């Protein structure tokens, strides 16, 4: 379903860990050799609205949000009311495609609302080879597992679930998981995973 329609009816969660559409469709045109697109990737509007709804309906939580360095200025201008805490960087070890600047990393912004439990100590740079067999922005399970591990959260929400890697990480850690995905193709893949 559409997270903008469902977020207001979800019960309390302890954290949000999400890899939303990056708003870079105009920059990249499409992803991979099969020229795939991602629903909502034309702008950051869905992310801004989702974070605003989460901030209005949840209390005492962390939000860890992946974003592209290509849109850093726009990302930090989003109006959602969450308090910025810091950054973690995922080093993909191998650079992506593109010219002239080939990104080898992605950023993970950390937001804190209310008084959630403290995070576990972690390094600000996490390394793991990228993957993308199932989804153009698919994250490796070790990265999502580490991101979830630093949170002492029982229930984690991913409103832009994609192929479900956050859910796979949560299950491996014995955490409860709520995932929402608008694209039925990726939703079905996430459920199978």
Legacy VTK file of the C-alpha trace (Angstrom):
# vtk DataFile Version 3.0
C-alpha trace
ASCII
DATASET POLYDATA
POINTS 193 float
0.000 0.000 0.000
0.849 3.676 0.074
2.599 4.588 3.318
1.023 8.046 3.221
-2.370 6.366 3.605
-1.287 3.773 6.181
1.140 5.503 8.551
-1.530 7.229 10.617
-3.203 3.912 11.520
-0.048 2.047 12.562
0.387 1.555 16.281
3.480 2.589 18.224
6.919 1.674 16.907
10.327 2.123 18.511
12.258 3.051 15.389
12.021 3.798 11.697
14.713 2.381 9.418
14.085 3.169 5.790
15.648 3.451 2.372
13.126 5.699 0.592
13.064 6.800 -3.043
15.985 9.212 -3.419
14.362 11.798 -5.658
17.046 11.345 -8.331
15.009 10.056 -11.288
15.830 13.135 -13.379
19.535 12.646 -12.701
19.810 8.920 -13.402
16.849 8.365 -15.783
16.645 4.639 -14.839
18.619 1.983 -12.964
20.703 -0.887 -14.297
20.828 -2.563 -17.643
17.126 -3.328 -17.480
16.369 0.418 -17.074
14.181 -0.020 -13.994
12.466 2.880 -12.258
11.315 3.291 -8.668
7.839 4.593 -7.826
8.128 8.033 -6.214
11.747 8.615 -7.255
10.983 11.845 -9.105
11.103 13.919 -5.894
11.515 13.777 -2.129
7.858 14.682 -1.569
6.716 11.239 -0.380
9.612 11.038 2.080
8.890 14.511 3.462
5.205 13.696 3.929
5.929 10.274 5.453
8.411 11.674 7.984
5.947 14.416 8.916
3.169 11.844 9.545
5.559 9.656 11.562
6.607 12.656 13.643
2.938 13.437 14.374
1.863 9.876 15.221
4.873 8.351 16.992
6.725 9.302 20.197
10.179 8.488 21.570
11.746 6.961 18.477
14.800 6.956 16.243
14.571 7.374 12.477
17.491 6.206 10.352
16.962 7.335 6.778
19.155 6.498 3.780
19.572 9.274 1.237
21.660 10.034 -1.813
24.558 12.493 -1.501
23.379 13.860 -4.866
20.406 15.486 -3.138
21.917 16.449 0.236
20.834 20.119 0.043
17.219 19.197 -0.791
17.183 16.374 1.796
18.153 18.729 4.610
15.579 21.319 3.543
12.722 18.847 4.050
10.191 20.070 6.575
9.210 17.164 8.806
9.901 18.297 12.369
12.344 15.510 13.255
15.518 16.470 15.145
18.764 15.696 13.341
21.191 13.642 15.457
24.064 12.623 13.158
25.191 10.535 10.201
26.376 7.062 9.437
27.950 6.381 6.046
27.671 3.107 4.181
30.882 2.469 2.222
29.836 0.211 -0.659
33.500 -0.754 -1.181
33.028 -0.526 -4.980
31.906 2.659 -6.734
28.657 2.948 -8.620
28.239 3.920 -12.243
28.123 7.473 -13.480
30.296 10.319 -14.599
32.159 12.338 -13.635
31.608 11.658 -9.907
31.168 7.972 -9.032
29.698 7.549 -5.579
31.049 4.728 -3.429
28.884 5.572 -0.435
25.410 6.373 0.757
24.441 8.449 3.745
22.190 7.441 6.617
20.758 10.413 8.492
19.824 9.806 12.106
16.884 11.662 13.630
15.743 11.464 17.244
12.303 12.341 18.557
11.280 12.475 22.185
13.327 10.350 24.563
14.132 7.000 22.901
16.673 4.585 24.422
20.278 5.440 23.628
21.828 3.822 20.573
24.562 1.224 20.872
28.098 2.445 20.103
28.924 2.199 16.419
31.444 3.471 13.935
30.296 6.236 11.623
31.418 4.295 8.540
30.003 0.825 7.869
31.472 -1.261 5.053
29.785 -3.894 2.952
29.688 -4.687 -0.748
26.611 -3.362 -2.462
24.098 -5.633 -4.116
21.194 -5.040 -6.433
19.988 -8.330 -7.768
16.381 -7.836 -6.697
15.886 -4.064 -6.367
17.819 -1.122 -7.856
18.535 0.283 -4.370
18.750 -3.038 -2.546
20.864 -2.894 0.584
23.018 -5.789 1.777
21.618 -7.642 4.786
24.803 -7.061 6.862
24.395 -3.279 6.560
20.710 -3.336 7.482
21.405 -5.763 10.306
24.088 -3.465 11.755
21.846 -0.411 11.396
19.063 -2.247 13.273
21.498 -3.614 15.889
22.521 -0.176 17.116
18.898 0.476 18.039
17.603 -1.210 21.173
14.204 -1.250 19.510
11.600 -3.975 19.703
9.479 -2.863 16.731
10.996 -1.337 13.600
8.991 0.290 10.816
10.086 0.659 7.194
7.521 2.718 5.255
9.465 2.291 1.986
10.222 -1.420 2.311
11.305 -2.182 -1.264
12.471 -5.790 -1.450
12.367 -6.177 2.345
15.998 -6.176 3.489
15.144 -4.253 6.673
12.602 -6.973 7.461
15.139 -9.730 6.824
17.540 -7.984 9.229
14.838 -7.601 11.883
13.819 -11.255 11.669
17.465 -12.342 12.023
17.698 -10.196 15.185
14.388 -11.386 16.652
12.805 -7.934 16.265
9.252 -7.146 15.238
8.940 -5.556 11.807
6.298 -3.524 9.998
6.929 -2.908 6.308
4.963 -0.915 3.746
5.647 -0.975 -0.002
3.628 0.674 -2.779
5.006 -1.488 -5.633
3.245 -4.870 -5.545
6.148 -6.551 -7.375
8.624 -5.639 -4.624
6.056 -6.249 -1.883
5.670 -9.847 -3.060
9.454 -10.290 -3.142
9.727 -8.897 0.395
7.095 -11.303 1.675
8.925 -14.260 0.123
12.217 -13.154 1.651
LINES 1 194
193 0 1 2 3 4 5 6 7 8 9 10 11 12 13 14 15 16 17 18 19 20 21 22 23 24 25 26 27 28 29 30 31 32 33 34 35 36 37 38 39 40 41 42 43 44 45 46 47 48 49 50 51 52 53 54 55 56 57 58 59 60 61 62 63 64 65 66 67 68 69 70 71 72 73 74 75 76 77 78 79 80 81 82 83 84 85 86 87 88 89 90 91 92 93 94 95 96 97 98 99 100 101 102 103 104 105 106 107 108 109 110 111 112 113 114 115 116 117 118 119 120 121 122 123 124 125 126 127 128 129 130 131 132 133 134 135 136 137 138 139 140 141 142 143 144 145 146 147 148 149 150 151 152 153 154 155 156 157 158 159 160 161 162 163 164 165 166 167 168 169 170 171 172 173 174 175 176 177 178 179 180 181 182 183 184 185 186 187 188 189 190 191 192
